[in-house]
Amino acid sequence: MKKILSYSLLILAGVLSAVSCDSPPSDEKLLSALKEDVTFLAADDLGGRAIGTEGEQKAAEYLAGEFEKIGLEPKGTEGFFQPFTVSKPTNPHEEAVIGTDGEGITGRNVVGFLDKKADKTIVIGAHFDHLGMGGQGSLHRGDSAIHNGADDNASGTAALLALAKILQHEELKSNVLFIAFSGEENGLWGSNYFVKNPTIDLKMVNYMINMDMVGRLNEEKSLAVYGVGTSPSFPSILDPINSDSLKIVTTESGVGPSDHTSFYLQDLPVLHFFTGQHEDYHKPSDDSDKINYEGLVTVVRYISRLVAQLDAEPKLAFTKTKDSSDSPRFTVSMGVVPDYMFDGKGMRIDGVSEDKPAQAAGLLKGDVVVQMGDSTVYDMMSYMRALSAFQKGDSTKVVIERSGQKVEAVVKF
């Protein structure tokens, strides 16, 4: 009798385990998995995941293994992988050539497909490469060091895996293509290659979601959503699904320095999610222990609700937007990290670089620039317009708000 009872309990335990594995992930499970994924991808062992390195290959293999565990179908050209080679010209004025022939740097996109037997497909993407030991693009001033890129963009890559786990349990009327891009840091190489060599028919694609730096949700719970002007269906849907009291900061343009741009340029609606710039951006200090994992779960859940809500809509219409290429150009820098989440009057400083004009002028993190020279600063665009008027060697008065008081400083460029 005891043997029969024990055997029955073993069977029951197996059934419960199977049911547990085949059920939608709880917030606790998502939190644990996000920590595990970010910690692996942003570990020193991967050496900063620069395209073409052993660390990038290890990261790609890890992601392919996770896609397989989740139950996604391989949708690369070599299983889950879509290799591409980039030949950089000796002439700096020529563009890099991205293809599969010739010599150069070889990277791999990792592509998995959730087949819902539908006639339209959502693309969800995030880049998994970073800066390796630094070099071009690094803001680190010192000896070369591993740039682990926990927020940029292990956070978005981990969110990609989390969404795959959630959406496989949703009764969607859309297929979902999950893509982890390589070569983003070098110029959107992986996404550029994919849209020109797609492994599905791009005419089936309804819209694209990009997650790049989503791991530092701040106390104000500010979440930037770029590309809301690329389809008339987007603006009205963002607030009704906001059950976590996020502070949604929107931008219309479909063009920006991340992989959604490649899809926008193919006349596809795009949304890019971002939790803000910080002092560790493109520095060795962007480590996994600085990620707000609870906030990352909140962002993932918000995006999953967005996908479910848009699923009821017919194929989305595409709208061209006034793009950031229209922004003013400037030849000098204050040496500050702007707070892109700030929606008050002025430009709030989120970080001050060492040995730059802002530090020399005594500007601090948290200061809000409201005037520069004769120009009033209302927002980021007016700040850039004001900055574009100056040349190296110029000096100007800057008015800031600090702790409710207006303070004047002189900045020399």
Buried (B, 14 or more C-beta within 10 A) or exposed (E): EEEEEEEEEEEEEEEEEEEEEEEEBEEEBBBEBBBEBBBBBBBEEBBBBBBBBEBBBBBBBBBBEBBBEBEBBBBBBEBBBBBBBBEBEEEEEEEBEBEEEEEBBBBBBBBBBBEBEBEBBBBBBBBBBBBBBBEEEBBBEEEEBBBBBBBBBBBBBBBBBBBBBBBBEBEBBBBBBBBBBBBBBBBBBBBBBBBEBBBBEBEBBBBBBBBBBBBBBBEBBBBBBBBBBBBEBBEEBBEEBBEBEBBBBBBBBBBBEBBBBBBBBBEBBBBBBBBBBBBBBBBBBBBBEBBBBEBBBBBBBBBBBBBBBBBEBEBBEBBEBEBBEEEEEBEBBBBBBBBBBBBEBBBBBBBBBEEBBBBBBBBBEBBBBBBBBEBEBBEBBBBBBBBBBBEEEEEBEBBBBBEEEEBEBEBEB
